Amino acid sequence: MSSKDNAVSRRAFVALTALGGTLTAAGCGPQAQDAWEFLTSDQARTLKAVCDTLIPEDDYPSASQLGVLTYIDRQLARHYRRHRDSYRDGLAAIDNLSRKLYGHDMAALNASQQAELIEQFERDQRKTFELFRSHTLEGYYGAPRHGGNRDATSWKMLQLDEPPLRGRAQYNPRKEGDA
């Protein structure tokens, strides 16, 4: 079989591209990407453990269940770029401390070990801990349009009405019962 037999014609290439086809045979296939804009999968796994330790699931969803990771990731890709190094270094430090104390990354620990680890991290790196906590709370209680507080759940938990947004359509303009 010659290389000419495996070649993709220019016409086929354009047709496949227009149809959204994969072009791995031509060396142009899609590459695996993380689902995150800034975070790596490993960082997201650790951050999930941090956020869910700060706001665990009880009668209401945990931080990660309400989209806090999405919120933080979007902000680090945009408005919070200045905090990228703090997140990279802080998440690495948490996992290093976890491996030192427990032999595993934070995400592999049980809930009580994670809580102990976060307490130690707060004592060791107060400023970074405060940044993580602040952003977790922003994502949990902030406007859903920023990626967190999925379905305005935390507002419902607090029995708050969704505030009107000036100059924009409401996050969910149709309420149940609207025709």
N, CA and C atoms as a LAMMPS dump frame, in Angstrom:
ITEM: TIMESTEP
0
ITEM: NUMBER OF ATOMS
537
ITEM: BOX BOUNDS ff ff ff
-5.0000000000000000e+02 5.0000000000000000e+02
-5.0000000000000000e+02 5.0000000000000000e+02
-5.0000000000000000e+02 5.0000000000000000e+02
ITEM: ATOMS id mol type element x y z
1 1 1 N 0.848 -1.172 0
2 1 2 C 0 0 0
3 1 3 C 0.894 1.236 0
4 2 1 N 0.728 2.089 -0.934
5 2 2 C 1.572 3.277 -1.044
6 2 3 C 0.988 4.407 -0.223
7 3 1 N 1.826 5.422 0.018
8 3 2 C 1.339 6.577 0.777
9 3 3 C 0.261 7.314 -0.002
10 4 1 N 0.279 7.133 -1.331
11 4 2 C -0.747 7.785 -2.141
12 4 3 C -2.118 7.193 -1.851
13 5 1 N -2.168 5.875 -1.499
14 5 2 C -3.441 5.239 -1.174
15 5 3 C -4.05 5.818 0.1
16 6 1 N -3.206 6.264 1.042
17 6 2 C -3.685 6.825 2.302
18 6 3 C -3.89 8.328 2.239
19 7 1 N -3.498 8.948 1.164
20 7 2 C -3.578 10.402 1.06
21 7 3 C -5.028 10.853 0.971
22 8 1 N -5.28 12.014 1.56
23 8 2 C -6.593 12.625 1.494
24 8 3 C -6.501 13.753 0.477
25 9 1 N -7.394 13.708 -0.504
26 9 2 C -7.365 14.766 -1.514
27 9 3 C -7.784 16.087 -0.891
28 10 1 N -7.392 17.153 -1.53
29 10 2 C -7.768 18.477 -1.056
30 10 3 C -9.292 18.604 -0.998
31 11 1 N -9.973 18.075 -1.982
32 11 2 C -11.433 18.134 -2.021
33 11 3 C -12.032 17.361 -0.839
34 12 1 N -11.493 16.178 -0.546
35 12 2 C -11.994 15.372 0.572
36 12 3 C -11.706 16.075 1.897
37 13 1 N -10.534 16.692 1.97
38 13 2 C -10.152 17.416 3.175
39 13 3 C -11.151 18.543 3.455
40 14 1 N -11.461 19.323 2.442
41 14 2 C -12.405 20.433 2.592
42 14 3 C -13.795 19.902 2.921
43 15 1 N -14.197 18.819 2.266
44 15 2 C -15.52 18.247 2.523
45 15 3 C -15.622 17.733 3.958
46 16 1 N -14.606 17.045 4.404
47 16 2 C -14.618 16.531 5.769
48 16 3 C -14.631 17.671 6.786
49 17 1 N -13.864 18.694 6.514
50 17 2 C -13.816 19.843 7.412
51 17 3 C -15.174 20.527 7.47
52 18 1 N -15.797 20.714 6.333
53 18 2 C -17.099 21.372 6.274
54 18 3 C -18.168 20.559 6.992
55 19 1 N -18.041 19.251 6.968
56 19 2 C -19.018 18.383 7.62
57 19 3 C -18.666 18.109 9.073
58 20 1 N -17.561 18.674 9.522
59 20 2 C -17.156 18.464 10.907
60 20 3 C -16.525 17.108 11.126
61 21 1 N -16.056 16.485 10.085
62 21 2 C -15.443 15.168 10.201
63 21 3 C -14.096 15.229 10.873
64 22 1 N -13.66 14.087 11.353
65 22 2 C -12.341 14.037 11.97
66 22 3 C -11.317 13.74 10.904
67 23 1 N -10.176 14.322 11.06
68 23 2 C -9.135 14.221 10.045
69 23 3 C -7.868 13.619 10.626
70 24 1 N -8.022 12.643 11.509
71 24 2 C -6.834 12.07 12.117
72 24 3 C -5.963 11.378 11.087
73 25 1 N -6.551 10.819 10.045
74 25 2 C -5.752 10.162 9.016
75 25 3 C -4.853 11.16 8.306
76 26 1 N -5.296 12.383 8.198
77 26 2 C -4.51 13.414 7.522
78 26 3 C -3.595 14.147 8.5
79 27 1 N -3.6 13.718 9.756
80 27 2 C -2.752 14.383 10.744
81 27 3 C -3.35 15.672 11.264
82 28 1 N -4.629 15.866 11.036
83 28 2 C -5.274 17.111 11.447
84 28 3 C -6.398 16.857 12.434
85 29 1 N -6.393 15.718 13.063
86 29 2 C -7.49 15.352 13.954
87 29 3 C -7.536 16.203 15.199
88 30 1 N -8.672 16.153 15.86
89 30 2 C -8.818 16.928 17.091
90 30 3 C -7.913 16.368 18.167
91 31 1 N -7.365 17.247 18.961
92 31 2 C -6.499 16.827 20.048
93 31 3 C -7.305 16.836 21.33
94 32 1 N -6.984 15.905 22.2
95 32 2 C -7.677 15.838 23.482
96 32 3 C -7.374 17.109 24.277
97 33 1 N -8.42 17.711 24.794
98 33 2 C -8.258 18.923 25.583
99 33 3 C -8.982 18.743 26.899
100 34 1 N -8.492 19.417 27.931
101 34 2 C -9.208 19.441 29.194
102 34 3 C -10.492 20.226 28.984
103 35 1 N -11.436 19.971 29.818
104 35 2 C -12.702 20.693 29.752
105 35 3 C -12.583 22.075 30.379
106 36 1 N -11.405 22.43 30.831
107 36 2 C -11.189 23.665 31.565
108 36 3 C -10.506 24.711 30.698
109 37 1 N -10.795 25.969 30.974
110 37 2 C -10.161 27.063 30.24
111 37 3 C -8.766 27.368 30.773
112 38 1 N -8.562 27.23 32.074
113 38 2 C -7.258 27.497 32.681
114 38 3 C -6.717 26.28 33.424
115 39 1 N -7.521 25.694 34.249
116 39 2 C -7.084 24.592 35.101
117 39 3 C -6.72 23.346 34.294
118 40 1 N -5.789 22.567 34.815
119 40 2 C -5.55 21.232 34.272
120 40 3 C -6.526 20.288 34.974
121 41 1 N -6.663 19.085 34.467
122 41 2 C -7.553 18.113 35.109
123 41 3 C -7.113 17.81 36.537
124 42 1 N -5.801 17.691 36.752
125 42 2 C -5.292 17.424 38.101
126 42 3 C -5.576 18.588 39.045
127 43 1 N -5.37 19.814 38.564
128 43 2 C -5.662 20.985 39.392
129 43 3 C -7.151 21.057 39.713
130 44 1 N -7.987 20.753 38.73
131 44 2 C -9.432 20.789 38.947
132 44 3 C -9.86 19.745 39.975
133 45 1 N -9.249 18.582 39.933
134 45 2 C -9.561 17.528 40.9
135 45 3 C -9.213 17.988 42.33
136 46 1 N -8.056 18.603 42.483
137 46 2 C -7.652 19.106 43.8
138 46 3 C -8.544 20.265 44.226
139 47 1 N -8.822 21.191 43.311
140 47 2 C -9.672 22.331 43.645
141 47 3 C -11.074 21.873 44.025
142 48 1 N -11.584 20.857 43.369
143 48 2 C -12.9 20.299 43.724
144 48 3 C -12.888 19.837 45.175
145 49 1 N -11.837 19.133 45.56
146 49 2 C -11.726 18.662 46.943
147 49 3 C -11.66 19.835 47.922
148 50 1 N -10.918 20.876 47.556
149 50 2 C -10.817 22.067 48.411
150 50 3 C -12.192 22.726 48.551
151 51 1 N -12.832 23.002 47.431
152 51 2 C -14.125 23.695 47.448
153 51 3 C -15.192 22.883 48.181
154 52 1 N -15.202 21.566 47.951
155 52 2 C -16.202 20.731 48.61
156 52 3 C -15.907 20.524 50.093
157 53 1 N -14.679 20.747 50.508
158 53 2 C -14.367 20.732 51.937
159 53 3 C -14.876 22.024 52.576
160 54 1 N -14.755 23.122 51.85
161 54 2 C -15.234 24.408 52.36
162 54 3 C -16.762 24.48 52.375
163 55 1 N -17.401 23.965 51.322
164 55 2 C -18.864 23.932 51.252
165 55 3 C -19.273 22.514 50.844
166 56 1 N -19.422 21.638 51.854
167 56 2 C -19.794 20.252 51.555
168 56 3 C -21.291 20.115 51.275
169 57 1 N -21.643 18.998 50.708
170 57 2 C -23.059 18.704 50.464
171 57 3 C -23.736 18.382 51.788
172 58 1 N -24.913 18.948 51.974
173 58 2 C -25.763 18.603 53.113
174 58 3 C -27.182 18.562 52.573
175 59 1 N -28.08 19.366 53.083
176 59 2 C -29.421 19.443 52.501
177 59 3 C -29.389 20.154 51.15
178 60 1 N -28.292 20.825 50.89
179 60 2 C -28.098 21.553 49.631
180 60 3 C -26.834 21.045 48.953
181 61 1 N -26.682 21.325 47.665
182 61 2 C -25.51 20.829 46.928
183 61 3 C -24.19 21.407 47.439
184 62 1 N -23.129 20.662 47.175
185 62 2 C -21.782 21.116 47.522
186 62 3 C -21.34 22.209 46.547
187 63 1 N -20.196 22.774 46.824
188 63 2 C -19.649 23.825 45.961
189 63 3 C -19.484 23.336 44.518
190 64 1 N -18.888 22.177 44.341
191 64 2 C -18.661 21.696 42.967
192 64 3 C -19.975 21.372 42.266
193 65 1 N -20.961 20.906 43.008
194 65 2 C -22.254 20.595 42.399
195 65 3 C -22.963 21.844 41.882
196 66 1 N -22.646 22.996 42.446
197 66 2 C -23.258 24.246 41.98
198 66 3 C -22.39 24.977 40.966
199 67 1 N -21.31 24.365 40.497
200 67 2 C -20.525 24.965 39.426
201 67 3 C -19.411 25.896 39.87
202 68 1 N -18.99 25.805 41.12
203 68 2 C -17.954 26.707 41.625
204 68 3 C -16.641 26.531 40.853
205 69 1 N -16.308 25.307 40.471
206 69 2 C -15.071 25.096 39.705
207 69 3 C -15.142 25.8 38.359
208 70 1 N -16.286 25.743 37.717
209 70 2 C -16.472 26.437 36.444
210 70 3 C -16.294 27.937 36.642
211 71 1 N -16.902 28.459 37.704
212 71 2 C -16.774 29.88 38.013
213 71 3 C -15.298 30.261 38.188
214 72 1 N -14.578 29.541 39.034
215 72 2 C -13.183 29.877 39.313
216 72 3 C -12.342 29.749 38.046
217 73 1 N -12.548 28.678 37.302
218 73 2 C -11.78 28.467 36.07
219 73 3 C -12.008 29.607 35.079
220 74 1 N -13.258 30.003 34.886
221 74 2 C -13.555 31.117 33.96
222 74 3 C -12.904 32.413 34.43
223 75 1 N -12.97 32.661 35.73
224 75 2 C -12.392 33.898 36.248
225 75 3 C -10.873 33.897 36.103
226 76 1 N -10.231 32.753 36.323
227 76 2 C -8.776 32.672 36.154
228 76 3 C -8.378 32.851 34.69
229 77 1 N -9.263 32.482 33.786
230 77 2 C -8.985 32.666 32.358
231 77 3 C -9.227 34.106 31.919
232 78 1 N -9.924 34.879 32.742
233 78 2 C -10.275 36.242 32.364
234 78 3 C -9.862 37.26 33.431
235 79 1 N -10.807 37.583 34.311
236 79 2 C -10.644 38.692 35.253
237 79 3 C -9.637 38.429 36.379
238 80 1 N -9.43 37.179 36.734
239 80 2 C -8.528 36.854 37.846
240 80 3 C -7.191 36.304 37.362
241 81 1 N -6.763 36.718 36.183
242 81 2 C -5.464 36.241 35.662
243 81 3 C -4.33 36.487 36.651
244 82 1 N -4.44 37.551 37.401
245 82 2 C -3.381 37.902 38.355
246 82 3 C -3.235 36.856 39.467
247 83 1 N -4.234 35.993 39.617
248 83 2 C -4.189 34.971 40.664
249 83 3 C -3.747 33.6 40.152
250 84 1 N -3.399 33.517 38.892
251 84 2 C -3.038 32.21 38.315
252 84 3 C -1.891 31.548 39.056
253 85 1 N -0.824 32.285 39.307
254 85 2 C 0.332 31.695 40.004
255 85 3 C -0.052 31.246 41.412
256 86 1 N -0.896 32.008 42.081
257 86 2 C -1.338 31.616 43.417
258 86 3 C -2.102 30.295 43.371
259 87 1 N -2.926 30.125 42.355
260 87 2 C -3.666 28.866 42.216
261 87 3 C -2.73 27.714 41.862
262 88 1 N -1.854 27.92 40.887
263 88 2 C -0.915 26.854 40.517
264 88 3 C -0.089 26.425 41.722
265 89 1 N 0.516 27.398 42.389
266 89 2 C 1.385 27.102 43.528
267 89 3 C 0.597 26.554 44.712
268 90 1 N -0.564 27.139 44.973
269 90 2 C -1.371 26.711 46.11
270 90 3 C -1.906 25.298 45.96
271 91 1 N -2.405 24.966 44.78
272 91 2 C -2.928 23.609 44.558
273 91 3 C -1.806 22.582 44.615
274 92 1 N -0.64 22.933 44.072
275 92 2 C 0.518 22.036 44.157
276 92 3 C 0.943 21.862 45.616
277 93 1 N 0.915 22.943 46.391
278 93 2 C 1.298 22.875 47.8
279 93 3 C 0.345 22 48.608
280 94 1 N -0.955 22.096 48.305
281 94 2 C -1.929 21.258 49.005
282 94 3 C -1.659 19.781 48.718
283 95 1 N -1.44 19.452 47.452
284 95 2 C -1.173 18.051 47.12
285 95 3 C 0.158 17.577 47.697
286 96 1 N 1.174 18.434 47.712
287 96 2 C 2.455 18.06 48.328
288 96 3 C 2.28 17.79 49.821
289 97 1 N 1.554 18.666 50.509
290 97 2 C 1.293 18.483 51.933
291 97 3 C 0.489 17.202 52.161
292 98 1 N -0.484 16.959 51.307
293 98 2 C -1.302 15.761 51.415
294 98 3 C -0.47 14.491 51.25
295 99 1 N 0.414 14.492 50.263
296 99 2 C 1.287 13.324 50.053
297 99 3 C 2.23 13.137 51.243
298 100 1 N 2.704 14.234 51.798
299 100 2 C 3.608 14.171 52.951
300 100 3 C 2.888 13.592 54.175
301 101 1 N 1.654 14.045 54.412
302 101 2 C 0.918 13.62 55.599
303 101 3 C 0.189 12.288 55.429
304 102 1 N -0.359 12.048 54.223
305 102 2 C -1.236 10.895 54.027
306 102 3 C -0.798 9.935 52.917
307 103 1 N 0.199 10.33 52.131
308 103 2 C 0.676 9.453 51.069
309 103 3 C -0.13 9.498 49.783
310 104 1 N -1.113 10.4 49.697
311 104 2 C -1.969 10.515 48.504
312 104 3 C -2.286 11.987 48.242
313 105 1 N -2.706 12.278 47.004
314 105 2 C -3.195 13.617 46.691
315 105 3 C -4.468 13.886 47.489
316 106 1 N -4.811 15.138 47.669
317 106 2 C -5.967 15.514 48.47
318 106 3 C -7.255 14.866 47.988
319 107 1 N -7.451 14.798 46.685
320 107 2 C -8.694 14.264 46.133
321 107 3 C -8.919 12.807 46.52
322 108 1 N -7.865 12.069 46.864
323 108 2 C -7.986 10.653 47.22
324 108 3 C -8.271 10.439 48.707
325 109 1 N -8.273 11.494 49.492
326 109 2 C -8.469 11.375 50.941
327 109 3 C -9.948 11.319 51.296
328 110 1 N -10.243 10.808 52.481
329 110 2 C -11.634 10.84 52.94
330 110 3 C -11.942 12.243 53.471
331 111 1 N -13.208 12.484 53.767
332 111 2 C -13.657 13.839 54.14
333 111 3 C -12.97 14.364 55.398
334 112 1 N -12.775 13.529 56.393
335 112 2 C -12.143 14.029 57.623
336 112 3 C -10.665 14.349 57.392
337 113 1 N -9.984 13.546 56.575
338 113 2 C -8.586 13.847 56.248
339 113 3 C -8.491 15.138 55.444
340 114 1 N -9.433 15.343 54.521
341 114 2 C -9.443 16.583 53.733
342 114 3 C -9.648 17.785 54.633
343 115 1 N -10.533 17.67 55.602
344 115 2 C -10.779 18.783 56.528
345 115 3 C -9.526 19.092 57.351
346 116 1 N -8.854 18.053 57.836
347 116 2 C -7.606 18.26 58.581
348 116 3 C -6.545 18.911 57.702
349 117 1 N -6.465 18.454 56.464
350 117 2 C -5.489 19.001 55.524
351 117 3 C -5.756 20.48 55.258
352 118 1 N -7.013 20.843 55.053
353 118 2 C -7.372 22.241 54.803
354 118 3 C -7.038 23.1 56.025
355 119 1 N -7.274 22.589 57.209
356 119 2 C -6.921 23.336 58.422
357 119 3 C -5.413 23.589 58.49
358 120 1 N -4.632 22.577 58.158
359 120 2 C -3.178 22.731 58.145
360 120 3 C -2.747 23.719 57.067
361 121 1 N -3.352 23.603 55.887
362 121 2 C -3.033 24.516 54.783
363 121 3 C -3.379 25.952 55.166
364 122 1 N -4.496 26.138 55.854
365 122 2 C -4.886 27.484 56.299
366 122 3 C -3.836 28.064 57.243
367 123 1 N -3.3 27.244 58.127
368 123 2 C -2.261 27.726 59.052
369 123 3 C -0.959 28.039 58.308
370 124 1 N -0.602 27.184 57.335
371 124 2 C 0.674 27.329 56.624
372 124 3 C 0.654 28.421 55.561
373 125 1 N -0.465 28.547 54.848
374 125 2 C -0.545 29.483 53.716
375 125 3 C -1.851 30.267 53.794
376 126 1 N -1.948 31.078 54.793
377 126 2 C -3.183 31.81 55.093
378 126 3 C -3.68 32.631 53.894
379 127 1 N -2.791 33.356 53.245
380 127 2 C -3.194 34.244 52.152
381 127 3 C -3.793 33.449 50.985
382 128 1 N -3.169 32.356 50.608
383 128 2 C -3.687 31.537 49.508
384 128 3 C -4.989 30.862 49.917
385 129 1 N -5.057 30.386 51.151
386 129 2 C -6.299 29.794 51.652
387 129 3 C -7.44 30.801 51.565
388 130 1 N -7.195 32.036 51.991
389 130 2 C -8.235 33.074 51.954
390 130 3 C -8.694 33.347 50.512
391 131 1 N -7.759 33.307 49.579
392 131 2 C -8.105 33.491 48.165
393 131 3 C -9.019 32.364 47.699
394 132 1 N -8.657 31.118 48.008
395 132 2 C -9.483 29.965 47.632
396 132 3 C -10.869 30.056 48.272
397 133 1 N -10.902 30.406 49.538
398 133 2 C -12.193 30.492 50.234
399 133 3 C -13.056 31.609 49.653
400 134 1 N -12.458 32.761 49.414
401 134 2 C -13.196 33.893 48.867
402 134 3 C -13.804 33.556 47.505
403 135 1 N -13.015 32.96 46.631
404 135 2 C -13.506 32.614 45.291
405 135 3 C -14.549 31.504 45.343
406 136 1 N -14.404 30.593 46.296
407 136 2 C -15.411 29.536 46.46
408 136 3 C -16.747 30.146 46.863
409 137 1 N -16.712 31.064 47.792
410 137 2 C -17.947 31.727 48.227
411 137 3 C -18.547 32.575 47.104
412 138 1 N -17.709 33.261 46.348
413 138 2 C -18.204 34.045 45.2
414 138 3 C -18.932 33.14 44.213
415 139 1 N -18.332 32.008 43.907
416 139 2 C -18.934 31.086 42.95
417 139 3 C -20.214 30.459 43.466
418 140 1 N -20.277 30.223 44.746
419 140 2 C -21.448 29.571 45.337
420 140 3 C -22.632 30.527 45.471
421 141 1 N -22.348 31.759 45.861
422 141 2 C -23.426 32.709 46.126
423 141 3 C -23.592 33.785 45.062
424 142 1 N -22.73 33.828 44.064
425 142 2 C -22.774 34.876 43.054
426 142 3 C -23.826 34.636 41.986
427 143 1 N -23.795 35.469 40.979
428 143 2 C -24.755 35.38 39.879
429 143 3 C -24.489 34.14 39.024
430 144 1 N -25.515 33.382 38.72
431 144 2 C -25.353 32.171 37.908
432 144 3 C -24.724 32.425 36.535
433 145 1 N -24.88 33.599 36.008
434 145 2 C -24.354 33.868 34.668
435 145 3 C -22.82 33.792 34.608
436 146 1 N -22.174 33.745 35.763
437 146 2 C -20.713 33.654 35.803
438 146 3 C -20.21 32.217 35.922
439 147 1 N -21.126 31.26 35.948
440 147 2 C -20.734 29.856 35.944
441 147 3 C -20.989 29.107 37.241
442 148 1 N -21.15 29.804 38.347
443 148 2 C -21.442 29.148 39.616
444 148 3 C -22.903 29.315 39.987
445 149 1 N -23.243 28.938 41.218
446 149 2 C -24.611 29.075 41.722
447 149 3 C -25.626 28.559 40.705
448 150 1 N -25.38 27.35 40.235
449 150 2 C -26.226 26.728 39.208
450 150 3 C -27.692 26.786 39.608
451 151 1 N -28.514 27.253 38.699
452 151 2 C -29.964 27.391 38.882
453 151 3 C -30.326 28.282 40.075
454 152 1 N -29.415 29.17 40.444
455 152 2 C -29.64 30.107 41.565
456 152 3 C -29.998 29.357 42.849
457 153 1 N -29.452 28.176 43.002
458 153 2 C -29.789 27.311 44.132
459 153 3 C -29.448 27.938 45.478
460 154 1 N -28.299 28.576 45.582
461 154 2 C -27.948 29.163 46.886
462 154 3 C -28.882 30.326 47.227
463 155 1 N -29.352 31.033 46.226
464 155 2 C -30.3 32.114 46.491
465 155 3 C -31.624 31.525 46.989
466 156 1 N -32.037 30.421 46.384
467 156 2 C -33.267 29.763 46.831
468 156 3 C -33.093 29.243 48.249
469 157 1 N -31.917 28.71 48.551
470 157 2 C -31.616 28.219 49.89
471 157 3 C -31.774 29.348 50.91
472 158 1 N -31.332 30.535 50.559
473 158 2 C -31.425 31.696 51.437
474 158 3 C -32.77 32.415 51.321
475 159 1 N -33.646 31.873 50.491
476 159 2 C -34.97 32.433 50.227
477 159 3 C -34.891 33.848 49.675
478 160 1 N -33.952 34.044 48.759
479 160 2 C -33.789 35.332 48.083
480 160 3 C -34.362 35.252 46.681
481 161 1 N -34.967 36.331 46.245
482 161 2 C -35.408 36.419 44.863
483 161 3 C -34.203 36.709 43.991
484 162 1 N -34.279 36.267 42.75
485 162 2 C -33.209 36.608 41.815
486 162 3 C -33.295 38.102 41.536
487 163 1 N -32.179 38.799 41.678
488 163 2 C -32.22 40.25 41.452
489 163 3 C -32.376 40.558 39.963
490 164 1 N -33.044 41.668 39.654
491 164 2 C -33.143 42.066 38.25
492 164 3 C -31.778 42.516 37.734
493 165 1 N -31.524 42.257 36.48
494 165 2 C -30.267 42.668 35.865
495 165 3 C -30.536 43.834 34.942
496 166 1 N -29.91 44.93 35.197
497 166 2 C -30.109 46.106 34.354
498 166 3 C -29.392 45.925 33.026
499 167 1 N -30.097 46.245 31.958
500 167 2 C -29.492 46.225 30.634
501 167 3 C -29.301 44.824 30.052
502 168 1 N -29.776 43.814 30.743
503 168 2 C -29.644 42.447 30.243
504 168 3 C -30.928 41.686 30.53
505 169 1 N -31.117 40.623 29.77
506 169 2 C -32.257 39.76 30.03
507 169 3 C -32.007 39.009 31.336
508 170 1 N -33.037 38.633 32.021
509 170 2 C -32.892 37.839 33.23
510 170 3 C -32.176 36.538 32.905
511 171 1 N -31.524 35.976 33.878
512 171 2 C -30.821 34.709 33.696
513 171 3 C -31.786 33.652 33.189
514 172 1 N -32.972 33.569 33.768
515 172 2 C -33.994 32.638 33.327
516 172 3 C -35.306 33.41 33.242
517 173 1 N -35.563 34.082 32.118
518 173 2 C -36.706 34.993 32.054
519 173 3 C -38.064 34.313 32.151
520 174 1 N -38.153 33.05 31.8
521 174 2 C -39.452 32.364 31.844
522 174 3 C -39.562 31.603 33.14
523 175 1 N -40.514 31.939 33.92
524 175 2 C -40.789 31.235 35.175
525 175 3 C -41.816 30.16 34.898
526 176 1 N -41.876 29.174 35.787
527 176 2 C -42.857 28.111 35.615
528 176 3 C -44.256 28.718 35.605
529 177 1 N -45.088 28.184 34.743
530 177 2 C -46.439 28.676 34.628
531 177 3 C -46.599 29.747 33.553
532 178 1 N -45.49 30.32 33.057
533 178 2 C -45.584 31.308 31.986
534 178 3 C -45.967 30.589 30.699
535 179 1 N -46.793 31.206 29.928
536 179 2 C -47.189 30.599 28.646
537 179 3 C -46.354 31.123 27.521
